[in-house]
Amino acid sequence: MKRAIESIAKSNLLRGREFLPGKNVNPDAFFEWYVDKRIGGVINHTTRSHIEEDLYRYLFAACFSLVTGKSPLLKDFPEKLLPNHKSAKKGAKGELFSDRFHVQVQDKPSSTVISHISKDGHYFIHPDPKQCRSMTVREVARLQTFPDNYFFEGGRTSQYQQVGNES
């Protein structure tokens, strides 16, 4: 966590844009399926804004997943990081929604992307602690195997709904 925090402190965490010109970050697998060189960049790649308390939770969750190879349950979080409401307390006891903050662990199958992602990104936390955020529309679209030249229209909420399976 210390290395991730030092890296974040040295960088300027940008929120991306609907179009980021430049060389596309090429996935190791399925390059021919995802990447369309004609685009000249990446589309639908703007992050959400997050409340400060959630950023601490995302940082912890991403670091936890790197160390353990799994996403943390609420019982794994330090008490100071738990949201201050009844459902989080019940989740920490294993009674209700214990996986409220879920990291998509690197090199493991992702969770199914459901349309609820349009309401919050807590279930799609980026696995890189240095990024300290939930995943963008483009990133979850790749999880759903949409090619990069598939453009999602409307506001970000609508874009997430288009990517997610109906729940």
Helices and strands as residue ranges (DSSP letters): H 2-10, E 16-21, H 31-34, G 37-39, E 41-46, H 52-68, G 74-76, G 79-81, H 86-92, G 115-118, H 137-143, H 156-163
